[in-house]
Amino acid sequence: MSAAPPVKPVDTSRRPGLSMEAAVQRRARLAEEMRVSKMVRRLVTPEGAAIQLRLGSASERAGAFLIDIAIQWAIVIATFVGLGMVIGAMSPGSANVAFAFWLVFFFFVRNFYYIFFEIGQRAATPGKRVLGLRVAARDGGRLTANSVLARNFIREIEIGLPFQFALMGGDQFGAWMGLFGLLWSGVFLLFPIFNKDKMRVGDLIAGTWVIKAPKAKLMQDITSAAARPETGSRFAFTTAQTDAYGIHELHVLEDVLRQSTPEIKAQVASRIRAKINWTRTEGETDLAFLEAYYAALRRRLEQRILLGDRKTDKYDVR
Amino acid sequence: MSDLLKSYRFREERQADWQRLDLILTKAENGGVKKLSDEQMLALPRLYRQAVSSLSVARSISLDQNVINYLESLCTRSYFFVYGARTTLGERMMMFLRQDWPAAVSQSVLATLLAAFFFFGGWALAFFLCLQDMEWYWTFHGQNFMEGRNPDATVEYLRSTIYVNEDEIGDGQLTAFSSFLFNNNAQIALFAFALGFAFGIPTAWLLVYNGVMIGSMYAVFWDKGLGYEFTGWLMIHGVTELYAIVLSGAAGFIIGGAVAFPGGRTRLASARAAGQKAATIAMGCVVMLIVAAILEGFGRQLINSDEIRYAVAGSTLIFWLGYFYIPRKAPDA
């Protein structure tokens, strides 16, 4: 697998008709796109099709870990409290045996919680599931049980070791040893931040990585609303009008239509009307106008794509 | 605008199949493969291939973000399902016990010998130092009195720690103690494995340290003429337990060796291959330590005869050696 080719920002600052402010904004957007594209890995399936996998970021991983830790503690504390209540009614002998079993249970919760969930069909702990993450083999192959074991046994030095050193104290010498050990073990803890694949030491040893695989929902195509005959006759855009914007603006418009409030839609509609010199006709709603313009713009841009011409945004004038 | 967009028509024709695949996947993810009907199982590969080809076409002709995101997610999910592992947890466990674990151990004889060298080296070092001068015991153990098992104790007291009186047992304390020891030892074993990543140096230190702890204690008993009895007390479960600690050290060395000396492979590929093998061994150590805890909790406290203790120790050793190193026929795949 190789990194997806990064989007090269085109220097457009000296193009005519592009204000300073717009140029700064555009450059920031391209930088952001570049940053996101660095997190994307291509996986070529045996069918020869490429799937794009997005790596889970360090903060998502940390968030998932915190959720899992909270669940583990909840299990441990709940069972301990439950044990405490039951133990009062027991003879000292069976109370000891019950405590012994709880200790073993504690060990398994501590070390096998992650393994139990990651070995399953979804390859994700509850924390990872909440954040849409899952574990995958780095070579795109099958995630083996051995990999899951390896990546989770290593957790002991990534979390346990810094924690132990942080608690180490005592005399002068002990405190210095603790500090030194904390710095040393901090390398393991912070390992994911310093490599481009965001791998933990455990991922490195196990040959895995954590990817973002959220479930997406298929929504209505916006152009299906614009295809009604009465709207078709009302909105007839010229080629010049549909050439005003590019793919980036089309995608922003899609987001606006799918999820924003009527006020924002009204603002966007009036800005587009001004840009393409569209005079508002009698009884024309903002929503209908936006949907119709979206359909016309998409049609025009898709036509150009078929001829090998991707107009990335409105500054892309060719 | 009477005619529809090409990309919209493309989607209209295929979306029923996409949604069908989505439904099958959701069902399988929630309830496992067994929930799927035969018809769904048969449809899955075709629907999967269709979704993958839809995705590559959609990327080149459609500008509908939602469709592309949806297909991207659908294909990722179905890829992991179609090419994912299909074995159940029980099958994996059997596979581990019958094949993976003994194979991993028997392939790592050198690392095992190295780990044994460090552990028993520490043991011998502490043992001979303590025999020469018992002050060393306090250097090793600090102010930890080890339940009175120290050089100041009398022979009678030391003897009493080795054997258990009939009327003392039965309070379940022994079970609690051995489960505590299991926790402790299993955590140390996993630690020794994980520390291997730092080129195995901390693993070696951990092995020597544990060797020193036991060796110095051994010297105390030996000095008082209780060497034979103490060996029986220690080895009834110790064969299994110490073997597990040595193997976990070996797992650490395998990783450390692979990271430090990757040979012809890249460091990543080498770490990866070693990690899989070493993790299998470490998992096995946890199993061995459970066995050791059972032997310790019940066997040691109920069996007070030295001969039987030695017999149990000997037969566990023969069992483990046979299990790990006797070559076996590869199971038919």
Boltz contact constraints between the chains, C-beta under 6 A:
constraints:
  - contact:
      token1: [A, 45]
      token2: [B, 79]
      max_distance: 6.0
  - contact:
      token1: [A, 47]
      token2: [B, 49]
      max_distance: 6.0
  - contact:
      token1: [A, 47]
      token2: [B, 52]
      max_distance: 6.0
  - contact:
      token1: [A, 49]
      token2: [B, 52]
      max_distance: 6.0
  - contact:
      token1: [A, 49]
      token2: [B, 56]
      max_distance: 6.0
  - contact:
      token1: [A, 51]
      token2: [B, 75]
      max_distance: 6.0
  - contact:
      token1: [A, 51]
      token2: [B, 76]
      max_distance: 6.0
  - contact:
      token1: [A, 51]
      token2: [B, 79]
      max_distance: 6.0
  - contact:
      token1: [A, 93]
      token2: [B, 171]
      max_distance: 6.0
  - contact:
      token1: [A, 93]
      token2: [B, 172]
      max_distance: 6.0
  - contact:
      token1: [A, 96]
      token2: [B, 172]
      max_distance: 6.0
  - contact:
      token1: [A, 96]
      token2: [B, 173]
      max_distance: 6.0
  - contact:
      token1: [A, 96]
      token2: [B, 176]
      max_distance: 6.0
  - contact:
      token1: [A, 97]
      token2: [B, 172]
      max_distance: 6.0
  - contact:
      token1: [A, 97]
      token2: [B, 175]
      max_distance: 6.0
  - contact:
      token1: [A, 99]
      token2: [B, 176]
      max_distance: 6.0
  - contact:
      token1: [A, 100]
      token2: [B, 175]
      max_distance: 6.0
  - contact:
      token1: [A, 100]
      token2: [B, 176]
      max_distance: 6.0
  - contact:
      token1: [A, 100]
      token2: [B, 179]
      max_distance: 6.0
  - contact:
      token1: [A, 103]
      token2: [B, 179]
      max_distance: 6.0
  - contact:
      token1: [A, 103]
      token2: [B, 180]
      max_distance: 6.0
  - contact:
      token1: [A, 103]
      token2: [B, 183]
      max_distance: 6.0
  - contact:
      token1: [A, 104]
      token2: [B, 179]
      max_distance: 6.0
  - contact:
      token1: [A, 107]
      token2: [B, 183]
      max_distance: 6.0
  - contact:
      token1: [A, 107]
      token2: [B, 186]
      max_distance: 6.0
  - contact:
      token1: [A, 122]
      token2: [B, 29]
      max_distance: 6.0
  - contact:
      token1: [A, 142]
      token2: [B, 85]
      max_distance: 6.0
  - contact:
      token1: [A, 145]
      token2: [B, 92]
      max_distance: 6.0
  - contact:
      token1: [A, 146]
      token2: [B, 276]
      max_distance: 6.0
  - contact:
      token1: [A, 146]
      token2: [B, 279]
      max_distance: 6.0
  - contact:
      token1: [A, 146]
      token2: [B, 280]
      max_distance: 6.0
  - contact:
      token1: [A, 149]
      token2: [B, 279]
      max_distance: 6.0
  - contact:
      token1: [A, 149]
      token2: [B, 283]
      max_distance: 6.0
  - contact:
      token1: [A, 150]
      token2: [B, 275]
      max_distance: 6.0
  - contact:
      token1: [A, 150]
      token2: [B, 279]
      max_distance: 6.0
  - contact:
      token1: [A, 153]
      token2: [B, 190]
      max_distance: 6.0
  - contact:
      token1: [A, 153]
      token2: [B, 193]
      max_distance: 6.0
  - contact:
      token1: [A, 153]
      token2: [B, 194]
      max_distance: 6.0
  - contact:
      token1: [A, 153]
      token2: [B, 279]
      max_distance: 6.0
  - contact:
      token1: [A, 153]
      token2: [B, 282]
      max_distance: 6.0
  - contact:
      token1: [A, 154]
      token2: [B, 194]
      max_distance: 6.0
  - contact:
      token1: [A, 156]
      token2: [B, 190]
      max_distance: 6.0
  - contact:
      token1: [A, 156]
      token2: [B, 191]
      max_distance: 6.0
  - contact:
      token1: [A, 156]
      token2: [B, 194]
      max_distance: 6.0
  - contact:
      token1: [A, 157]
      token2: [B, 194]
      max_distance: 6.0
  - contact:
      token1: [A, 157]
      token2: [B, 195]
      max_distance: 6.0
  - contact:
      token1: [A, 201]
      token2: [B, 197]
      max_distance: 6.0
  - contact:
      token1: [A, 204]
      token2: [B, 271]
      max_distance: 6.0
  - contact:
      token1: [A, 205]
      token2: [B, 271]
      max_distance: 6.0
  - contact:
      token1: [A, 205]
      token2: [B, 275]
      max_distance: 6.0
  - contact:
      token1: [A, 206]
      token2: [B, 275]
      max_distance: 6.0
  - contact:
      token1: [A, 207]
      token2: [B, 272]
      max_distance: 6.0
  - contact:
      token1: [A, 213]
      token2: [B, 76]
      max_distance: 6.0
  - contact:
      token1: [A, 216]
      token2: [B, 69]
      max_distance: 6.0
  - contact:
      token1: [A, 216]
      token2: [B, 70]
      max_distance: 6.0
  - contact:
      token1: [A, 216]
      token2: [B, 73]
      max_distance: 6.0
  - contact:
      token1: [A, 218]
      token2: [B, 70]
      max_distance: 6.0
  - contact:
      token1: [A, 219]
      token2: [B, 66]
      max_distance: 6.0
  - contact:
      token1: [A, 221]
      token2: [B, 8]
      max_distance: 6.0
  - contact:
      token1: [A, 223]
      token2: [B, 5]
      max_distance: 6.0
  - contact:
      token1: [A, 223]
      token2: [B, 8]
      max_distance: 6.0
  - contact:
      token1: [A, 227]
      token2: [B, 4]
      max_distance: 6.0
  - contact:
      token1: [A, 232]
      token2: [B, 1]
      max_distance: 6.0
  - contact:
      token1: [A, 232]
      token2: [B, 2]
      max_distance: 6.0
  - contact:
      token1: [A, 250]
      token2: [B, 63]
      max_distance: 6.0
  - contact:
      token1: [A, 251]
      token2: [B, 65]
      max_distance: 6.0
  - contact:
      token1: [A, 254]
      token2: [B, 65]
      max_distance: 6.0
  - contact:
      token1: [A, 298]
      token2: [B, 63]
      max_distance: 6.0
  - contact:
      token1: [A, 299]
      token2: [B, 5]
      max_distance: 6.0
  - contact:
      token1: [A, 301]
      token2: [B, 63]
      max_distance: 6.0
  - contact:
      token1: [A, 302]
      token2: [B, 7]
      max_distance: 6.0
  - contact:
      token1: [A, 302]
      token2: [B, 63]
      max_distance: 6.0
